[in-house]
Amino acid sequence: MRTIGLIGGMSWESTAVYYRQINEMIRERLGGLVSAKIAMQSLDFSEVVALQKANRWDDAAVLLSGAAQHLEAAGADCVLICTNTMHLVAEPVAASVRVPLIDIRTETAKALAAAGKSRPLLLATRYTMEHGFYAEFMRDYFAIEVMVPNEIDRAKVHSVIFDELCCGIVKDDSRHALEKIVQRGKEAGADCVILGCTEICLSLTDDNLALPVFDSTTIHSRAAVAHALGLDRISDQEAI
């Protein structure tokens, strides 16, 4: 089994989901007491957020590249940035190591394409929804046209992520607000919804949403497990 390298802590709430999901998938595949080989660099999220707010993305790239290099030195056979937003610096981080960086945008786009979806509604932080690094990547490499909520709804999603979910707070009224945003996305022509922040799965599930759900955290975890086991992919139905 190959070792999975996680750059986590952004926030640790969602990193814990990665750790659980990856180990559940490995157990589903291999059974018994088998667990995943994982190396982790857990960053101080407050430092990362300060760089985001100051628009210091070059400094953020240096920080995450250092974490990736530590993981490689610790024996990781791949690296995952356990957050969508920080894939804004995915290219320099990938270039800083010899092992592959498993890109959450690529894996999510592959899942959309396999399902025949091409017009997803993206729920994510403001950085991910409003910066071109996500929508342009999916359009240029996969011909997927990403939709985002209106400005008021983007502000609501961003607030729920940072003020609640990243702090371990899950509120029913916020969940209902997100569900309504998804409904408005469907009415505007979206054919599915990307949970494009690794914390959103703490609030939303497939059960009450008006659109088919693509949870980027789960998709990313599956890709990591497939790499660890030397597989092309693993089934969407395997344990999460």
C-alpha positions as CSV (number, residue, x, y, z in Angstrom):
1,M,0.0,0.0,0.0
2,R,1.3,3.5,-0.9
3,T,1.4,6.2,1.7
4,I,-1.1,9.1,1.3
5,G,0.2,12.6,2.2
6,L,-2.4,15.0,3.5
7,I,-1.9,18.8,3.9
8,G,-4.6,19.4,6.4
9,G,-5.8,21.8,9.1
10,M,-7.6,24.0,6.6
11,S,-9.8,23.5,8.6
12,W,-9.1,20.5,10.8
13,E,-12.8,19.8,10.9
14,S,-12.7,18.7,7.2
15,T,-9.3,17.1,7.6
16,A,-10.9,14.7,10.2
17,V,-13.5,13.8,7.5
18,Y,-10.7,12.9,5.1
19,Y,-9.0,10.7,7.7
20,R,-12.2,8.9,8.5
21,Q,-13.3,8.5,4.9
22,I,-9.9,7.2,3.6
23,N,-9.7,4.7,6.4
24,E,-13.3,3.5,5.9
25,M,-12.7,3.0,2.2
26,I,-9.4,1.1,2.9
27,R,-11.3,-1.1,5.4
28,E,-14.1,-1.7,2.9
29,R,-11.5,-2.8,0.3
30,L,-9.1,-4.8,2.4
31,G,-11.1,-5.8,5.5
32,G,-10.1,-6.8,9.0
33,L,-7.8,-4.4,10.9
34,V,-6.2,-2.9,7.8
35,S,-5.9,0.9,7.9
36,A,-4.5,3.5,5.5
37,K,-0.9,4.6,5.5
38,I,-1.1,8.3,6.0
39,A,1.4,11.1,6.6
40,M,0.0,14.5,7.6
41,Q,1.1,18.1,7.8
42,S,-1.6,19.9,9.7
43,L,-1.3,23.7,9.3
44,D,-2.5,26.5,11.5
45,F,-5.6,27.6,9.7
46,S,-5.5,31.1,11.2
47,E,-2.2,31.7,9.5
48,V,-3.6,30.5,6.2
49,V,-6.7,32.6,6.5
50,A,-4.6,35.7,7.2
51,L,-2.7,35.1,4.0
52,Q,-6.0,34.6,2.1
53,K,-7.5,37.9,3.5
54,A,-4.3,39.8,2.6
55,N,-4.2,38.3,-0.9
56,R,-0.8,36.9,-0.2
57,W,-1.2,33.9,-2.4
58,D,2.5,33.6,-3.2
59,D,3.3,33.3,0.5
60,A,0.5,30.7,0.8
61,A,2.1,28.8,-2.0
62,V,5.5,28.8,-0.2
63,L,3.8,27.6,3.0
64,L,1.9,24.7,1.4
65,S,4.9,23.8,-0.8
66,G,7.0,23.4,2.4
67,A,4.3,21.1,3.8
68,A,4.3,19.1,0.7
69,Q,8.1,18.7,0.8
70,H,7.9,17.5,4.4
71,L,5.3,14.9,3.4
72,E,7.5,13.7,0.5
73,A,10.5,13.5,2.9
74,A,8.3,11.5,5.3
75,G,7.6,8.9,2.6
76,A,4.4,10.1,1.1
77,D,3.8,8.7,-2.4
78,C,1.2,11.4,-3.3
79,V,0.0,14.7,-1.8
80,L,-3.5,16.0,-1.3
81,I,-4.3,19.6,-0.4
82,C,-7.3,19.0,1.9
83,T,-9.2,22.1,0.9
84,N,-10.6,23.4,-2.4
85,T,-9.7,27.1,-1.8
86,M,-6.0,26.4,-1.5
87,H,-5.9,24.7,-4.9
88,L,-5.5,28.3,-6.1
89,V,-1.8,27.5,-5.4
90,A,-2.0,23.9,-6.6
91,E,0.4,24.4,-9.5
92,P,3.4,25.7,-7.5
93,V,2.8,23.1,-4.8
94,A,2.8,20.3,-7.3
95,A,6.0,21.7,-8.9
96,S,7.7,21.7,-5.5
97,V,7.7,17.8,-5.1
98,R,8.4,14.8,-7.2
99,V,5.4,12.8,-6.1
100,P,2.0,13.5,-7.7
101,L,-0.4,16.0,-6.3
102,I,-3.9,14.7,-6.5
103,D,-5.9,17.8,-7.6
104,I,-9.4,18.0,-6.2
105,R,-10.6,20.0,-9.2
106,T,-9.4,17.3,-11.6
107,E,-11.0,14.5,-9.6
108,T,-14.3,16.4,-9.2
109,A,-14.4,17.2,-12.9
110,K,-13.8,13.6,-13.8
111,A,-16.7,12.6,-11.6
112,L,-19.0,15.1,-13.3
113,A,-18.0,14.1,-16.8
114,A,-18.5,10.4,-15.9
115,A,-22.0,11.2,-14.8
116,G,-22.8,13.3,-17.9
117,K,-23.0,16.6,-16.0
118,S,-21.7,19.8,-17.4
119,R,-23.4,22.8,-15.6
120,P,-22.8,22.4,-11.9
121,L,-23.7,24.9,-9.2
122,L,-20.6,25.5,-7.1
123,L,-21.0,26.0,-3.3
124,A,-17.7,27.1,-1.8
125,T,-15.8,29.9,-0.2
126,R,-15.8,33.3,-1.9
127,Y,-12.3,32.7,-3.1
128,T,-13.3,29.5,-4.9
129,M,-16.6,30.8,-6.3
130,E,-15.2,34.2,-7.4
131,H,-11.6,33.5,-8.4
132,G,-10.9,32.1,-11.9
133,F,-8.7,29.2,-10.7
134,Y,-11.7,26.9,-10.3
135,A,-14.2,27.7,-12.9
136,E,-11.6,28.4,-15.6
137,F,-9.8,25.1,-14.8
138,M,-13.0,23.1,-15.3
139,R,-14.0,25.0,-18.4
140,D,-10.5,24.9,-20.1
141,Y,-9.7,21.2,-19.3
142,F,-13.1,19.6,-19.1
143,A,-15.6,21.8,-21.0
144,I,-17.6,22.2,-17.8
145,E,-19.4,25.5,-17.2
146,V,-19.5,26.2,-13.5
147,M,-22.4,28.3,-12.1
148,V,-22.2,30.2,-8.8
149,P,-25.0,31.6,-6.6
150,N,-25.8,35.3,-6.8
151,E,-23.9,37.8,-4.7
152,I,-26.1,37.6,-1.6
153,D,-26.1,33.8,-1.7
154,R,-22.4,33.7,-2.1
155,A,-22.0,35.8,1.0
156,K,-24.2,33.5,2.9
157,V,-22.4,30.4,1.8
158,H,-19.0,31.9,2.7
159,S,-20.3,33.0,6.1
160,V,-21.7,29.5,6.9
161,I,-18.3,28.0,6.0
162,F,-16.0,30.3,8.0
163,D,-18.2,31.4,10.8
164,E,-19.9,28.0,11.5
165,L,-18.6,24.9,9.8
166,C,-14.9,25.6,10.2
167,C,-15.6,26.1,13.9
168,G,-17.5,22.8,14.2
169,I,-20.9,24.5,14.3
170,V,-23.7,23.0,12.3
171,K,-27.0,24.9,12.3
172,D,-30.3,23.7,11.0
173,D,-31.3,27.1,9.7
174,S,-28.0,27.4,7.8
175,R,-28.6,24.0,6.3
176,H,-32.1,25.1,5.1
177,A,-30.6,28.3,3.7
178,L,-28.1,26.3,1.7
179,E,-30.8,24.0,0.5
180,K,-32.8,27.0,-0.8
181,I,-29.6,28.2,-2.6
182,V,-29.4,24.9,-4.4
183,Q,-33.0,25.1,-5.4
184,R,-32.4,28.5,-6.9
185,G,-29.4,27.1,-8.8
186,K,-31.6,24.4,-10.2
187,E,-34.2,27.0,-11.3
188,A,-31.3,28.9,-13.0
189,G,-30.3,25.9,-15.0
190,A,-27.8,23.9,-13.0
191,D,-27.8,20.2,-13.6
192,C,-26.0,19.3,-10.3
193,V,-24.3,20.8,-7.3
194,I,-20.6,20.6,-6.3
195,L,-20.0,20.8,-2.5
196,G,-16.8,22.7,-3.4
197,C,-15.7,23.4,0.2
198,T,-14.4,20.4,2.2
199,E,-16.6,21.5,5.2
200,I,-19.9,21.7,3.4
201,C,-20.5,18.0,3.7
202,L,-20.7,18.5,7.5
203,S,-24.0,20.3,6.8
204,L,-25.5,19.0,3.5
205,T,-26.2,15.5,2.3
206,D,-27.9,14.2,-0.8
207,D,-31.2,13.6,1.0
208,N,-32.8,17.1,0.9
209,L,-31.2,18.7,-2.1
210,A,-32.9,19.6,-5.4
211,L,-29.9,18.6,-7.5
212,P,-27.5,15.6,-7.8
213,V,-24.6,16.1,-5.3
214,F,-20.9,15.8,-6.0
215,D,-19.1,16.1,-2.7
216,S,-15.5,17.1,-3.5
217,T,-14.2,15.8,-0.1
218,T,-15.5,12.3,-0.8
219,I,-14.4,12.4,-4.4
220,H,-10.9,13.5,-3.3
221,S,-10.7,10.8,-0.7
222,R,-11.7,8.1,-3.2
223,A,-8.9,9.3,-5.6
224,A,-6.4,9.1,-2.7
225,V,-7.4,5.5,-1.9
226,A,-7.3,4.5,-5.5
227,H,-3.7,5.8,-5.8
228,A,-2.7,4.1,-2.5
229,L,-4.0,0.8,-3.8
230,G,-2.8,1.2,-7.4
231,L,-6.3,1.3,-8.9
232,D,-7.7,3.4,-11.7
233,R,-10.6,4.4,-9.5
234,I,-12.9,3.0,-6.8
235,S,-16.6,2.7,-6.8
236,D,-18.8,5.6,-5.8
237,Q,-20.7,3.1,-3.7
238,E,-17.8,2.2,-1.4
239,A,-17.9,3.2,2.2
240,I,-17.7,6.8,3.2
